[in-house]
Amino acid sequence: MLQSLNPEQRRAVEHFEGPCLVLAGAGSGKTRVLTTRVCHLVMEHGVPPDRILAVTFTNKAAQEMRERVVSMLGGEPKGIWMSTFHALGARLMRRHAPGLGWTRAFTIRDADQSLREIKKAQKSVDVDPLQCSPRAVRDRISDAKNHLIGVEEFRETYAGRDLFLSRVAIVYGAYQEALKRQDAMDFDDLLVLPVRLFENNPELLSRYRQLFSFILVDEYQDTNRAQFRLLELLAADHRNLMVVGDDDQSIYGWRGADIRNILDFEKSFPGAEVVRLEQNYRSTPVILGAANVVIRQNVDRKAKTMRTDVVGGAPITLVEAASEADEGRWIVEEIERLMLANPEYDHSDFAVLYRTNAQSRALEDRFRLRGLPYQIVGGVRFYERREIQDVLAYLRLISNPRDMDGFDRVVNYPRRGIGKTSLGRLAVFAREAGIDLFEAAGRGEEVPGLVPGARRGLKEFAGLIGRYRERGGLLTAGEILEELIEELDLESRLRSEGPDGRERAENVLELIAAARDFEAEQVMELDEGDRDAFTDLDLFLQHVALVTDLDFHDSVADAVTLMTLHSAKGLEFPVVFISGLEEGLFPLLRSYEEPRLLEEERRLFYVGITRAMERLYMTHARRRRRAGETMFGRLSTFVNVLADRVETKSTDLVSGSWTGYGRRGRESTQSQPSRAPTDYAGSPDDGSDFNQDRPRYVKGERVVHQTFGSGTIAEISGFGRDLKVAVDFDTAGRKKLLVRYAGLERDYL
């Protein structure tokens, strides 16, 4: 195993005890280092597999690590804990949730379910969603949890000091109470509650410190405060913590990741050994050279320069398009041209990356028009589809009758004659009786004012769920699902819905297949106590809740991959197109407000570049439509440092052909577009302040401000970076704001 490693990789693998930071540049073989180190600990040092904890961020990466370890060891490393952070948290809570007030069969709420619960919590405490956007409230609560700030601390910090955050504090408390009442946790709780568990129970913490004698962490640059604290607690005594990551690929600050965790690792764990993996096994020297030049513009980083033994490589191509449609057309035609010229290429060898999901529409139009197969990663996920969510709501309620989100979704699906008025009366009865809605449904005959049809429907519904609950411990998730769908006659109901019904029905059948294939042992190794505490269905629902977008990327499908740059991290393709390289779109305009935001955007550009193995294309459009408005833009400043490293081309919108303009940054001689006409007050009249990130505004439009809440735009003045608005806020009165700093969002509620 060691002979296949380069000297730096071998040094990391052979490190035995004490903290170690492995700075693993893009394509440097970090997965090989992690998996070989696990095997080295077992085979050379005699460490039992059940004394090793290895964590990463995606199910796909965890599965790949496990498969490699099994292959190298020649068998399953029985007892090893190898999973994502969230799966680790869920496993710990399955064992110890009663100590914090939950049962071991708790439900995990996904992002959409959490948002619905936030809206209910706002209603329960009279916080108007028109004044406080539920999404903004959810984001602030999530951020607080990631920083280990509980309800009381949040309330004490912001009460009376900030209007919006004071309201968030009220909702935060109501939201957490609702989750606990329903025996549910959100994603953030899976990280926060294990920390609370260990901090409050030193004896239990000591047991797990002894259990996890060696801890390995992948993608360490993506950890947040809660994840750091969990690792710190577990590794405090033996300090046998190896973290592998790349600060140059830290791109999730917007969702709580803290780059300081990796930059300050030696301060947090004094005496740590540092190993730099700078040998790249993925990209050509042309691509690596561009990546090195780009990332060196950042200041807040650990110095490293990627290198390769590969010689030569195709030049990087920078393409200027007239519009986003022209950009998409050129990309499709270039893929077709390359496949004709290089028969060894398949559609799966190509990826088109973009900064925002909205950019995929124009690309999809062109792919469909040309009949070129493609797959989108990061669109509507399988488990987010309406028909799948409906069926899963049934399963969640069977698993946990206190899950009111599931109850609300399916109590009248299929229709049982239970309308809003009946549900309102049921809710009043449940509240006065001190019981949950499901129990109240079983006592429908006691609810005042219900019509006979509603009483009958509630009785049938409660009986249906009750029967499956009684058999839940005897049946697998697949068996429950199959019987339930047949009893509800759901397949034929879906097929009768029209043109899309057949696809919905097939999706439900696919869900049955997934449940049949599911093995509870894939989620956690079960002992007899576990078997008595929760069912195959409980663990199947956990598995579904923790699936990520990348778990749906099919690397062998004969299709071009379309995805955001964030989704592309960890993947590689022979040919990569980075599209939409326009100022204001990439980097986003708001990133200029803070140096750390701009550096994160540049790291995202670096990630995009280093996904390419053989060929790299960069494209930008002179004009682009967004939200029905035409924007005029200029080439991203990120590309400036590559002026002498790219071959520039330009498309011709009329003829549909492209014309090369040579290398070394020679500029296109095509005429530039005229000043952009617009009917929107305050919009820039030329391309000098192109911004795809910030919306344009009109008088009378409703907007939301994070601090002042909801309001109506009364006045607009200035343009470009000096665009100002006067907003009459519902509770804070009139405020004059500079748009580029205000962070306004459209109020859609």
Disulfide bonds with the S-S distance in Angstrom:
none
